[in-house]
Each structure stands twice: as C-alpha cells, then as structure tokens.
Amino acid sequence: MKKNVTAEIVAQWMLGEIERDNVLYQETAVFEIAEKFGERFTSENERGNVSINKLVLAAFRKISEKSVVWVRGDRMWRKREDFDDAGRQQY
C-alpha cells in the first residue's frame, strides 16, 4: 500500500482521525504517518525536529480549511467550534 499512497491520502487520514477523535496532536500524527504511510511523508525541519511533509500539510489544509483549526500552543488540530476566531490558527 505504501507505494501508491499520495499526500492527499495521508491528508484524508488526518482528517478522519480528527473526525473520529475530535483532535490530532502533531507528534502523534508524525509518528503514525511515518509508520502507516512511509517516512517520505515526514521530514526534518531546520531545528532537527521531525515534521509532516509540506505537501501533506497543503493537501490537509485544502480539505479541512473550514472545519479544522490549529492550536499552536498545544501543537494539535481540532474541529472548529462556534466560538473560534476567524482563521486557521487559534490560541
């Protein structure tokens, strides 16, 4: 399965996790993406931390822009709530 996986498939998995659990922590996502879909969907950032590949994040944003927010302090995505500010990032 790993050979035919695209960034869009990984993004769809991320959205499914949020729909199921209401949240998805970045650290958990990175680990599970590497394990389920392959390390090519993760990368190392300039600080040496493992992160989600930019193509995956772009695909995820495209399919979840109106329904999911990023909570920077908790390093997680969650379902958008009525009280959330406009925009993707919440504090």
DSSP file (Angstrom, degrees, kcal/mol; ACC not computed):
  #  RESIDUE AA STRUCTURE BP1 BP2  ACC     N-H-->O    O-->H-N    N-H-->O    O-->H-N    TCO  KAPPA ALPHA  PHI   PSI    X-CA   Y-CA   Z-CA
    1    1 A M    >         0   0    0      0, 0.0     3,-0.7     0, 0.0     4,-0.4   0.000 360.0 360.0 360.0 -33.2    0.0    0.0    0.0
    2    2 A K  G >   +     0   0    0      1,-0.2     3,-0.7     2,-0.2    34,-0.0   0.775 360.0  61.4 -61.4 -27.2    2.8    2.4    0.8
    3    3 A K  G 3  S+     0   0    0      1,-0.2    -1,-0.2     3,-0.0    34,-0.0   0.881 107.6  41.0 -68.4 -38.2    3.9    2.7   -2.9
    4    4 A N  G <  S+     0   0    0     -3,-0.7    -1,-0.2     2,-0.0     2,-0.2   0.322  87.3 119.9 -94.6   7.9    0.6    4.1   -4.2
    5    5 A V    <   -     0   0    0     -3,-0.7     2,-0.2    -4,-0.4    -3,-0.0  -0.520  43.2-166.0 -77.6 139.0    0.0    6.5   -1.3
    6    6 A T     >  -     0   0    0     -2,-0.2     4,-1.9     1,-0.1     3,-0.2  -0.737  37.2-105.3-116.3 167.9   -0.3   10.2   -2.1
    7    7 A A  H  > S+     0   0    0     -2,-0.2     4,-2.5     1,-0.2     5,-0.2   0.853 121.7  57.7 -59.1 -34.7   -0.1   13.3    0.1
    8    8 A E  H  > S+     0   0    0      2,-0.2     4,-2.2     1,-0.2    -1,-0.2   0.870 104.0  50.7 -66.0 -36.8   -3.9   13.6   -0.4
    9    9 A I  H  > S+     0   0    0     -3,-0.2     4,-2.0     2,-0.2    -1,-0.2   0.909 111.4  47.9 -66.8 -41.7   -4.5   10.1    1.0
   10   10 A V  H  X S+     0   0    0     -4,-1.9     4,-2.2     2,-0.2    -2,-0.2   0.915 111.2  51.0 -65.0 -42.1   -2.4   11.0    4.1
   11   11 A A  H  X S+     0   0    0     -4,-2.5     4,-2.3     1,-0.2    -2,-0.2   0.893 108.3  52.1 -61.5 -40.0   -4.3   14.3    4.5
   12   12 A Q  H  X S+     0   0    0     -4,-2.2     4,-2.3     1,-0.2    -1,-0.2   0.888 107.6  52.2 -64.2 -38.9   -7.6   12.4    4.3
   13   13 A W  H  X S+     0   0    0     -4,-2.0     4,-2.2     2,-0.2    -2,-0.2   0.924 108.2  51.5 -61.2 -44.5   -6.3   10.0    7.0
   14   14 A M  H  X S+     0   0    0     -4,-2.2     4,-1.9     1,-0.2    -2,-0.2   0.925 110.4  48.0 -58.6 -45.7   -5.5   13.0    9.2
   15   15 A L  H  X S+     0   0    0     -4,-2.3     4,-2.6     1,-0.2    -1,-0.2   0.897 109.4  53.5 -63.2 -40.2   -9.0   14.5    8.7
   16   16 A G  H  X S+     0   0    0     -4,-2.3     4,-2.0     1,-0.2    -1,-0.2   0.881 106.1  52.9 -61.3 -39.0  -10.5   11.1    9.5
   17   17 A E  H  X S+     0   0    0     -4,-2.2     4,-3.0     2,-0.2     6,-0.3   0.904 111.1  46.5 -63.0 -41.2   -8.6   11.0   12.8
   18   18 A I  H  X S+     0   0    0     -4,-1.9     4,-2.5     2,-0.2    -2,-0.2   0.902 110.8  51.7 -68.9 -40.8   -9.9   14.4   13.8
   19   19 A E  H  < S+     0   0    0     -4,-2.6    -1,-0.2     1,-0.2    -2,-0.2   0.868 117.4  40.3 -62.6 -35.0  -13.5   13.4   12.8
   20   20 A R  H  < S+     0   0    0     -4,-2.0    -2,-0.2    -5,-0.2    -1,-0.2   0.918 132.5  20.9 -78.2 -45.9  -13.2   10.3   15.0
   21   21 A D  H  < S-     0   0    0     -4,-3.0    -3,-0.2     2,-0.2    -2,-0.2   0.461  93.0-127.9-106.7  -3.6  -11.3   11.7   18.0
   22   22 A N  S  < S+     0   0    0     -4,-2.5    57,-1.6    -5,-0.3     2,-0.3   0.125  86.2  50.5  74.2 -19.7  -12.0   15.5   17.7
   23   23 A V  E     -A   78   0A   0     -6,-0.3     2,-0.3    55,-0.2    55,-0.2  -0.956  58.5-163.3-141.6 159.7   -8.3   16.2   17.9
   24   24 A L  E     -A   77   0A   0     53,-2.4    53,-2.6    -2,-0.3     2,-0.3  -0.886  17.5-145.2-145.2 114.6   -5.0   15.2   16.3
   25   25 A Y  E  >  -A   76   0A   0     -2,-0.3     4,-2.7    51,-0.2    51,-0.3  -0.592  16.1-131.4 -79.5 138.8   -1.7   16.0   18.0
   26   26 A Q  H  > S+     0   0    0     49,-2.8     4,-2.8    -2,-0.3     5,-0.2   0.897 105.9  53.2 -57.4 -44.3    1.2   16.8   15.7
   27   27 A E  H  > S+     0   0    0     48,-0.4     4,-1.8     1,-0.2    -1,-0.2   0.907 112.0  45.1 -60.1 -42.9    3.6   14.5   17.5
   28   28 A T  H  > S+     0   0    0      2,-0.2     4,-2.7     1,-0.2     5,-0.3   0.919 112.5  52.1 -65.0 -44.3    1.1   11.6   17.2
   29   29 A A  H  X S+     0   0    0     -4,-2.7     4,-2.9     1,-0.2     5,-0.3   0.919 108.2  50.2 -60.4 -45.7    0.4   12.4   13.5
   30   30 A V  H  X S+     0   0    0     -4,-2.8     4,-2.2     1,-0.2    -1,-0.2   0.939 113.6  45.3 -59.2 -48.7    4.1   12.4   12.6
   31   31 A F  H  X S+     0   0    0     -4,-1.8     4,-2.0    -5,-0.2    -2,-0.2   0.935 116.7  44.1 -61.2 -48.6    4.8    9.1   14.2
   32   32 A E  H  X S+     0   0    0     -4,-2.7     4,-3.2     2,-0.2     5,-0.4   0.868 111.3  53.4 -69.6 -36.0    1.6    7.4   12.7
   33   33 A I  H  X>S+     0   0    0     -4,-2.9     4,-2.8    -5,-0.3     5,-1.1   0.944 110.6  47.0 -62.3 -47.1    2.1    8.9    9.3
   34   34 A A  H  X5S+     0   0    0     -4,-2.2     4,-0.7    -5,-0.3    -2,-0.2   0.906 117.7  43.6 -60.1 -41.4    5.7    7.5    9.1
   35   35 A E  H  <5S+     0   0    0     -4,-2.0    -2,-0.2    -5,-0.2    -1,-0.2   0.914 123.9  32.5 -71.5 -44.4    4.5    4.1   10.4
   36   36 A K  H  <5S+     0   0    0     -4,-3.2    -3,-0.2    -5,-0.1    -2,-0.2   0.849 135.9  18.0 -83.6 -36.4    1.4    3.8    8.2
   37   37 A F  H  <5S-     0   0    0     -4,-2.8    -3,-0.2    -5,-0.4   -32,-0.1   0.588 111.9 -92.2-118.0 -14.7    2.3    5.6    5.0
   38   38 A G    ><< -     0   0    0     -5,-1.1     3,-1.6    -4,-0.7    -1,-0.2  -0.141  32.9 -87.7 113.2 151.0    6.1    5.8    5.0
   39   39 A E  G >  S+     0   0    0      1,-0.3     3,-2.0    -5,-0.2    -1,-0.1   0.636 110.5  80.7 -68.8 -14.4    8.8    8.3    6.1
   40   40 A R  G 3  S+     0   0    0      1,-0.3    -1,-0.3    -3,-0.1    -2,-0.1   0.685  87.4  59.6 -67.1 -13.6    8.7   10.1    2.8
   41   41 A F  G <  S+     0   0    0     -3,-1.6    12,-2.6    -8,-0.1     2,-0.3   0.327 104.3  58.4 -95.2   6.9    5.6   11.9    4.2
   42   42 A T  E <   -D   52   0B   0     -3,-2.0     2,-0.3    10,-0.3    10,-0.2  -0.879  65.9-175.4-125.4 163.3    7.6   13.3    7.1
   43   43 A S  E     -D   51   0B   0      8,-2.7     8,-3.7    -2,-0.3     2,-0.5  -0.957  28.9-107.3-150.7 168.4   10.7   15.5    7.1
   44   44 A E  E     -D   50   0B   0     -2,-0.3     6,-0.2     6,-0.2     2,-0.0  -0.889  34.9-144.4-102.4 127.5   13.2   17.0    9.4
   45   45 A N    >   -     0   0    0      4,-3.2     3,-2.1    -2,-0.5    -1,-0.0  -0.199  35.9 -86.6 -83.6-178.8   12.9   20.7   10.0
   46   46 A E  T 3  S+     0   0    0      1,-0.3    -1,-0.1     2,-0.1    -2,-0.0   0.692 127.9  54.0 -63.8 -19.2   15.7   23.2   10.5
   47   47 A R  T 3  S-     0   0    0      2,-0.1    -1,-0.3     0, 0.0     3,-0.1   0.440 120.4-106.1 -92.5  -0.9   15.7   22.6   14.2
   48   48 A G  S <  S+     0   0    0     -3,-2.1     2,-0.3     1,-0.3    -2,-0.1   0.533  76.6 135.5  88.6   6.2   16.1   18.8   13.7
   49   49 A N        -     0   0    0      1,-0.0    -4,-3.2    -5,-0.0     2,-0.3  -0.658  59.0-116.9 -87.5 144.4   12.5   18.0   14.7
   50   50 A V  E     +D   44   0B   0     -2,-0.3     2,-0.3    -6,-0.2    -6,-0.2  -0.635  43.8 171.3 -79.2 136.2   10.5   15.6   12.6
   51   51 A S  E     -D   43   0B   0     -8,-3.7    -8,-2.7    -2,-0.3     2,-0.3  -0.834  38.2 -82.1-138.3 173.8    7.5   17.2   11.0
   52   52 A I  E     -D   42   0B   0     -2,-0.3   -10,-0.3   -10,-0.2     5,-0.1  -0.643  56.4 -98.2 -82.1 136.4    4.8   16.4    8.5
   53   53 A N     >  -     0   0    0    -12,-2.6     4,-2.2    -2,-0.3     3,-0.4  -0.186  27.8-123.9 -52.7 140.9    5.8   16.9    4.8
   54   54 A K  H  > S+     0   0    0      1,-0.2     4,-2.3     2,-0.2     5,-0.2   0.818 110.4  56.9 -61.6 -33.1    4.7   20.2    3.3
   55   55 A L  H  > S+     0   0    0      2,-0.2     4,-2.1     1,-0.2    -1,-0.2   0.891 108.0  47.9 -65.7 -38.2    2.8   18.5    0.5
   56   56 A V  H  > S+     0   0    0     -3,-0.4     4,-2.7     2,-0.2    -2,-0.2   0.933 111.7  49.7 -65.9 -45.9    0.7   16.6    3.1
   57   57 A L  H  X S+     0   0    0     -4,-2.2     4,-2.6     1,-0.2    -2,-0.2   0.885 110.6  50.0 -62.3 -38.5    0.0   19.8    5.1
   58   58 A A  H  X S+     0   0    0     -4,-2.3     4,-2.0     2,-0.2    -1,-0.2   0.917 112.6  46.5 -65.4 -42.9   -1.0   21.7    1.9
   59   59 A A  H  X S+     0   0    0     -4,-2.1     4,-1.5     2,-0.2    -2,-0.2   0.890 112.9  50.6 -65.4 -39.0   -3.4   18.8    1.0
   60   60 A F  H  X S+     0   0    0     -4,-2.7     4,-1.3     1,-0.2    -2,-0.2   0.919 109.3  50.1 -65.3 -44.0   -4.8   18.7    4.5
   61   61 A R  H  X S+     0   0    0     -4,-2.6     4,-1.4     1,-0.2     3,-0.4   0.905 107.2  55.8 -60.5 -40.8   -5.4   22.4    4.6
   62   62 A K  H  < S+     0   0    0     -4,-2.0    -1,-0.2     1,-0.2    -2,-0.2   0.877 114.7  37.0 -60.7 -39.7   -7.2   22.3    1.3
   63   63 A I  H  < S+     0   0    0     -4,-1.5    -1,-0.2     1,-0.2    -2,-0.2   0.571 128.2  32.8 -91.6  -8.4   -9.7   19.6    2.6
   64   64 A S  H >X S+     0   0    0     -4,-1.3     4,-2.2    -3,-0.4     3,-0.9   0.325  75.5 116.0-129.6   8.6  -10.1   21.0    6.1
   65   65 A E  T 3< S+     0   0    0     -4,-1.4    -3,-0.1     1,-0.3    -2,-0.1   0.827  88.0  34.5 -54.3 -38.9   -9.7   24.7    6.0
   66   66 A K  T 34 S+     0   0    0     -4,-0.2    -1,-0.3     1,-0.1    -2,-0.1   0.624 124.4  41.5 -91.3 -13.9  -13.3   25.5    7.1
   67   67 A S  T <4 S+     0   0    0     -3,-0.9    13,-2.6     1,-0.1     2,-0.4   0.574 108.1  52.3-112.2 -11.4  -13.7   22.6    9.5
   68   68 A V  E  <  -B   79   0A   0     -4,-2.2     2,-0.3    11,-0.3    11,-0.2  -0.965  57.5-162.8-132.6 143.3  -10.4   22.3   11.4
   69   69 A V  E     -B   78   0A   0      9,-2.9     9,-2.2    -2,-0.4     2,-0.5  -0.884  18.8-128.3-120.8 157.1   -8.3   24.7   13.4
   70   70 A W  E     -Bc  77  89A   0     18,-2.5    20,-3.2    -2,-0.3     2,-0.9  -0.916  12.6-156.8-104.0 125.0   -4.6   24.6   14.5
   71   71 A V  E >>> -Bc  76  90A   0      5,-3.4     5,-1.5    -2,-0.5     4,-1.1  -0.857   8.3-167.8-103.3  98.9   -4.0   25.2   18.2
   72   72 A R  G >45S+     0   0    0     18,-1.3     3,-0.7    -2,-0.9    -1,-0.2   0.878  80.5  54.1 -58.7 -46.0   -0.4   26.3   18.2
   73   73 A G  G 345S+     0   0    0     17,-0.4    -1,-0.2     1,-0.3    18,-0.1   0.824 118.3  36.1 -60.8 -32.8    0.2   26.2   22.0
   74   74 A D  G <45S-     0   0    0     -3,-0.6    -1,-0.3     2,-0.2    -2,-0.2   0.490 103.4-131.8 -96.3  -6.1   -1.0   22.5   22.1
   75   75 A R  T <<5 +     0   0    0     -4,-1.1   -49,-2.8    -3,-0.7   -48,-0.4   0.947  66.4 114.6  51.4  54.7    0.5   21.6   18.8
   76   76 A M  E   < -AB  25  71A   0     -5,-1.5    -5,-3.4   -51,-0.3     2,-0.3  -0.981  62.1-130.2-148.4 157.9   -2.7   20.0   17.7
   77   77 A W  E     +AB  24  70A   0    -53,-2.6   -53,-2.4    -2,-0.3     2,-0.3  -0.837  31.8 172.2-102.8 148.8   -5.5   20.3   15.2
   78   78 A R  E     -AB  23  69A   0     -9,-2.2    -9,-2.9    -2,-0.3   -55,-0.2  -0.964  40.2 -77.6-148.8 166.1   -9.1   20.1   16.3
   79   79 A K  E     - B   0  68A   0    -57,-1.6   -11,-0.3    -2,-0.3     2,-0.1  -0.372  55.7-104.3 -63.6 142.7  -12.6   20.6   15.0
   80   80 A R        -     0   0    0    -13,-2.6     2,-0.3    -2,-0.1    -1,-0.1  -0.461  37.5-155.5 -68.3 139.4  -13.7   24.2   14.6
   81   81 A E    >   -     0   0    0     -2,-0.1     3,-1.6    -3,-0.1    -1,-0.0  -0.778  28.3-109.9-113.7 160.2  -16.1   25.4   17.2
   82   82 A D  T 3  S+     0   0    0     -2,-0.3    -1,-0.1     1,-0.3    -2,-0.0   0.815 117.1  54.6 -57.8 -32.2  -18.6   28.3   17.1
   83   83 A F  T 3  S+     0   0    0      2,-0.0    -1,-0.3     0, 0.0    -3,-0.0   0.522  83.3 115.7 -82.8  -5.5  -16.5   30.4   19.5
   84   84 A D    <   -     0   0    0     -3,-1.6     3,-0.1     1,-0.1     6,-0.1  -0.303  69.3-114.3 -66.4 146.8  -13.3   30.1   17.4
   85   85 A D        -     0   0    0      1,-0.1    -1,-0.1     4,-0.1    -2,-0.0  -0.325  43.7 -86.3 -68.8 160.9  -11.8   33.3   15.9
   86   86 A A  S    S+     0   0    0     -2,-0.0    -1,-0.1     2,-0.0     2,-0.1  -0.348  93.6  47.3 -63.3 153.0  -11.7   33.6   12.1
   87   87 A G  S    S-     0   0    0      1,-0.1    -2,-0.0    -3,-0.1     0, 0.0  -0.201  93.5 -83.7  98.7 168.3   -8.7   32.0   10.6
   88   88 A R  S    S+     0   0    0    -19,-0.1   -18,-2.5    -2,-0.1     2,-0.3   0.883 100.9  72.7 -79.1 -42.1   -6.9   28.7   10.9
   89   89 A Q  E     -c   70   0A   0    -20,-0.2     2,-0.3   -18,-0.1   -18,-0.2  -0.613  58.4-176.7 -87.8 134.0   -4.7   29.3   13.9
   90   90 A Q  E      c   71   0A   0    -20,-3.2   -18,-1.3    -2,-0.3   -17,-0.4  -0.848 360.0 360.0-121.5 160.0   -6.2   29.5   17.4
   91   91 A Y              0   0    0     -2,-0.3   -20,-0.1   -20,-0.2    -1,-0.1   0.382 360.0 360.0-120.0 360.0   -4.5   30.3   20.7
